[in-house]
Amino acid sequence: MKLEHVALCVEDLEAVKNFYTRYFCATVNQKYHNPRTGLQTYFLSFEGGARLEIMQRPGMNLRASGEHLLGYTHISFKLGSVEKVDQLTMELQESGCPLLNGPRTTGDGYYESVLSDPEGNLIELVA
């Protein structure tokens, strides 16, 4: 069995698409728009085959923010080295993404940092 994709509802579809294509080298399909429901989506594809569907539709509500919520918690990107984690962490911070944790070595041996994307969704960068 293979996980096909994960979907993320967003407020600003274009800003989130641009963020993930710029900083995580996602490739993007053509935008889907359902004029009846107002639903708009993009599929973002990443190296290795992972896909993220970002979705926007009228009437969506924001959920409370915070690091410890029930449900999906974060998206994790394996960058391959401590230096790449440090570099992208700094670049994302300079672009305005809040650093929530790290970079550090966790108790279970991961070198990671945790930031949030433009809409507050958590991103984990690991070596």
KEVO-228068 format. One record per atom (N, C-alpha, C): x, y, z; residue in three letters. Coordinates in steps of 0.001 Angstrom, whole numbers, padded with zeros to 6 digits, always signed. Layout:
! KEVO-228068
XYZAla;...
***
This chain:
! KEVO-228068
+000839-001170+000000Met;+000000+000000+000000Met;+000891+001242+000000Met;+000459+002269-000709Lys;+001218+003510-000808Lys;+000308+004675-000454Lys;+000788+005554+000407Leu;+000056+006777+000715Leu;+000065+007647-000536Leu;-001101+008017-001043Glu;-001215+008744-002304Glu;-000861+010220-002119Glu;-001480+010892-001164His;-001149+012290-000889His;-001804+012712+000424His;-001399+013875+000895Val;-001991+014507+002067Val;-002529+015854+001596Val;-003682+016249+002112Ala;-004293+017517+001707Ala;-004219+018522+002850Ala;-004051+019789+002481Leu;-003952+020872+003434Leu;-004864+021998+002966Leu;-005828+022372+003787Cys;-006695+023501+003466Cys;-005974+024786+003842Cys;-006002+025754+002928Val;-005277+027009+003138Val;-006184+028189+002816Val;-005803+029333+003333Glu;-006553+030553+003063Glu;-006083+031214+001768Glu;-004766+031296+001570Asp;-004203+031950+000392Asp;-003491+030899-000464Asp;-004215+030333-001399Leu;-003724+029231-002215Leu;-002444+029595-002964Leu;-002405+030757-003581Glu;-001248+031144-004391Glu;-000013+031373-003517Glu;-000178+032006-002370Ala;+000967+032255-001483Ala;+001554+030949-000966Ala;+000709+030001-000594Val;+001203+028717-000091Val;+001871+027929-001211Val;+001280+027940-002394Lys;+001904+027280-003557Lys;+003279+027866-003815Lys;+003387+029180-003836Asn;+004669+029839-004109Asn;+005703+029526-003027Asn;+005284+029442-001775Phe;+006180+029123-000670Phe;+006799+027746-000857Phe;+005956+026738-001105Tyr;+006475+025371-001224Tyr;+007263+025153-002511Tyr;+006947+025864-003574Thr;+007748+025726-004786Thr;+009093+026431-004630Thr;+009101+027563-003953Arg;+010358+028314-003788Arg;+011320+027612-002838Arg;+010847+027228-001664Tyr;+011757+026726-000638Tyr;+011923+025205-000622Tyr;+010989+024464-001214Phe;+011038+023000-001156Phe;+011020+022360-002537Phe;+011215+023171-003581Cys;+011350+022692-004965Cys;+010177+021823-005420Cys;+008990+022135-004939Ala;+007801+021388-005367Ala;+007491+021724-006827Ala;+007029+020721-007560Thr;+006491+020968-008889Thr;+004972+020990-008749Thr;+004339+021785-009576Val;+002910+022063-009409Val;+002144+021666-010656Val;+000981+021042-010442Asn;+000123+020742-011576Asn;-000700+021983-011918Asn;-001526+021877-012942Gln;-002427+022965-013307Gln;-003499+023099-012237Gln;-003866+024321-011915Lys;-004884+024566-010895Lys;-006217+023944-011318Lys;-006854+023286-010341Tyr;-008211+022774-010546Tyr;-009168+023758-009905Tyr;-010259+024064-010614His;-011283+024947-010067His;-012651+024381-010380His;-013457+024200-009348Asn;-014837+023761-009513Asn;-015718+024992-009325Asn;-016261+025534-010411Pro;-017049+026763-010293Pro;-018337+026591-009480Pro;-018847+025380-009414Arg;-020084+025135-008653Arg;-019846+025274-007151Arg;-018738+024699-006647Thr;-018471+024724-005207Thr;-017467+025799-004802Thr;-016724+026338-005760Gly;-015682+027308-005464Gly;-014356+026678-005069Gly;-014301+025348-005002Leu;-013077+024654-004631Leu;-011987+024921-005662Leu;-010769+025241-005164Gln;-009585+025392-005997Gln;-008474+024581-005348Gln;-007709+023848-006164Thr;-006632+023024-005622Thr;-005422+023033-006540Thr;-004277+022743-005925Tyr;-003053+022402-006632Tyr;-002517+021131-005998Tyr;-001871+020286-006791Phe;-001073+019193-006264Phe;+000387+019604-006369Phe;+001090+019544-005247Leu;+002514+019836-005196Leu;+003252+018513-005077Leu;+004167+018261-005983Ser;+004937+017015-005973Ser;+006369+017311-005561Ser;+006911+016420-004714Phe;+008253+016596-004171Phe;+009141+015442-004607Phe;+010452+015675-004544Glu;+011420+014634-004863Glu;+011112+013395-004038Glu;+011150+012244-004658Gly;+010867+010994-003956Gly;+009421+010544-004098Gly;+008561+011389-004667Gly;+007199+010977-004941Gly;+006124+011476-003988Gly;+006501+012122-002888Ala;+005480+012637-001965Ala;+004685+013742-002640Ala;+003383+013801-002324Arg;+002527+014845-002892Arg;+001700+015492-001794Arg;+001513+016798-001944Leu;+000694+017583-001030Leu;-000355+018291-001867Leu;-001610+018091-001518Glu;-002686+018816-002185Glu;-003017+020019-001316Glu;-002934+021204-001894Ile;-003373+022387-001159Ile;-004720+022799-001724Ile;-005640+023146-000823Met;-007030+023378-001197Met;-007534+024679-000589Met;-008415+025345-001321Gln;-009074+026538-000814Gln;-010491+026535-001348Gln;-011433+026897-000481Arg;-012821+027037-000907Arg;-013503+028065-000028Arg;-014532+028694-000542Pro;-015263+029673+000271Pro;-015860+029017+001519Pro;-015880+029776+002606Gly;-016529+029308+003825Gly;-015660+028470+004742Gly;-014374+028323+004449Met;-013510+027561+005347Met;-013257+028393+006599Met;-013116+027712+007741Asn;-012855+028376+009003Asn;-011448+028073+009468Asn;-010816+029068+010081Leu;-009504+028860+010662Leu;-009639+028055+011941Leu;-008684+027146+012181Arg;-008676+026421+013444Arg;-007712+027129+014386Arg;-007839+026853+015651Ala;-006935+027445+016631Ala;-005511+027019+016313Ala;-004575+027919+016510Ser;-003180+027582+016240Ser;-002498+027140+017528Ser;-001410+026490+017366Gly;-000646+026020+018508Gly;+000140+024789+018130Gly;+001157+024478+018890Glu;+002031+023376+018539Glu;+001446+022023+018894Glu;+000564+021934+019869His;+000066+020642+020331His;-001437+020537+020093His;-001804+020215+018868Leu;-003201+020064+018492Leu;-003477+018615+018146Leu;-004725+018195+018287Leu;-005115+016877+017804Leu;-005141+016898+016284Leu;-004900+015767+015671Gly;-004928+015682+014216Gly;-003526+015803+013635Gly;-003457+016080+012349Tyr;-002164+016195+011690Tyr;-001368+017325+012318Tyr;-000086+017085+012528Thr;+000734+018022+013279Thr;+001707+018808+012418Thr;+002447+018147+011544His;+003448+018862+010758His;+003767+018097+009478His;+004461+018808+008589Ile;+005034+018214+007384Ile;+006539+018170+007617Ile;+007163+017038+007355Ser;+008596+016892+007599Ser;+009331+016713+006271Ser;+010409+017461+006112Phe;+011249+017372+004922Phe;+012639+016919+005340Phe;+013115+015825+004753Lys;+014473+015329+005009Lys;+015411+016014+004021Lys;+016342+016800+004558Leu;+017235+017590+003714Leu;+018577+016924+003467Leu;+018973+015961+004313Gly;+020168+015180+004039Gly;+021421+015567+004803Gly;+021442+016742+005435Ser;+022632+017109+006207Ser;+022283+018193+007217Ser;+023114+018258+008253Val;+022971+019303+009274Val;+023119+020677+008627Val;+024080+020806+007718Glu;+024327+022090+007063Glu;+023107+022556+006268Glu;+022442+021628+005580Lys;+021255+022005+004803Lys;+020109+022411+005717Lys;+019964+021744+006862Val;+018933+022137+007829Val;+019225+023552+008325Val;+020473+023809+008714Asp;+020844+025133+009209Asp;+020620+026208+008142Asp;+021013+025914+006909Gln;+020898+026878+005815Gln;+019438+027212+005520Gln;+018588+026190+005351Leu;+017186+026458+005025Leu;+016458+027078+006218Leu;+016820+026692+007427Thr;+016226+027310+008609Thr;+016492+028812+008596Thr;+017733+029196+008336Met;+018093+030614+008310Met;+017358+031333+007184Met;+017309+030704+006011Glu;+016640+031325+004856Glu;+015149+031528+005133Glu;+014513+030538+005726Leu;+013091+030661+006035Leu;+012853+031726+007102Leu;+013704+031783+008125Gln;+013577+032822+009146Gln;+013710+034207+008521Gln;+014685+034377+007631Glu;+014898+035670+006979Glu;+013707+036075+006116Glu;+012953+035078+005628Ser;+011777+035381+004811Ser;+010539+035627+005671Ser;+010686+035514+006999Gly;+009565+035825+007888Gly;+008891+034635+008530Gly;+009377+033424+008290Cys;+008784+032232+008907Cys;+009276+032120+010354Cys;+008371+032035+011310Pro;+008800+031919+012703Pro;+009498+030596+012986Pro;+010633+030668+013679Leu;+011327+029474+014155Leu;+010724+029114+015500Leu;+010197+027899+015604Leu;+009527+027463+016824Leu;+010414+026593+017699Leu;+011405+025921+017068Asn;+012257+025015+017826Asn;+013489+024685+017002Asn;+014654+024663+017672Gly;+015877+024239+017024Gly;+016594+025364+016319Gly;+017502+024986+015434Pro;+017940+023629+015125Pro;+018609+022978+016340Pro;+018357+021681+016463Arg;+018884+020948+017613Arg;+018866+019461+017314Arg;+019580+018708+018139Thr;+019504+017259+018085Thr;+018496+016827+019135Thr;+017501+016087+018713Thr;+016432+015660+019620Thr;+016884+014457+020442Thr;+016104+014109+021435Gly;+016408+012965+022283Gly;+016466+011655+021526Gly;+015746+011565+020409Asp;+015781+010322+019621Asp;+016768+010401+018461Asp;+017652+011429+018487Gly;+018765+011465+017549Gly;+018554+012223+016258Gly;+017412+012856+016059Tyr;+017193+013648+014847Tyr;+017817+015032+015017Tyr;+018437+015533+013953Tyr;+018825+016938+013928Tyr;+017722+017648+013176Tyr;+017057+018588+013844Glu;+015873+019180+013230Glu;+015663+020613+013673Glu;+014837+021298+012904Ser;+014272+022582+013309Ser;+012792+022546+012928Ser;+012008+023348+013630Val;+010573+023427+013364Val;+010223+024894+013142Val;+009600+025161+011996Leu;+009160+026504+011647Leu;+007705+026418+011222Leu;+007100+027566+010928Ser;+005759+027522+010368Ser;+005752+028177+009001Ser;+004854+027684+008144Asp;+004711+028251+006807Asp;+003917+029559+006903Asp;+003622+030217+005789Pro;+002927+031502+005863Pro;+001549+031464+006526Pro;+000947+030285+006650Glu;-000363+030188+007280Glu;-000324+029515+008638Glu;+000877+029307+009186Gly;+001000+028747+010525Gly;+001072+027238+010581Gly;+001113+026561+009435Asn;+001258+025107+009415Asn;+002702+024759+009743Asn;+002897+023764+010601Leu;+004244+023426+011064Leu;+005023+022651+010018Leu;+006304+023032+009880Ile;+007236+022379+008964Ile;+008424+021936+009800Ile;+008772+020661+009679Glu;+009929+020108+010359Glu;+011002+019849+009310Glu;+012187+020385+009541Leu;+013331+020146+008667Leu;+014266+019200+009390Leu;+014613+018069+008764Val;+015501+017099+009401Val;+016693+016822+008493Val;+017831+016493+009161Ala;+019060+016205+008425Ala;+018970+014862+007730Ala;
***
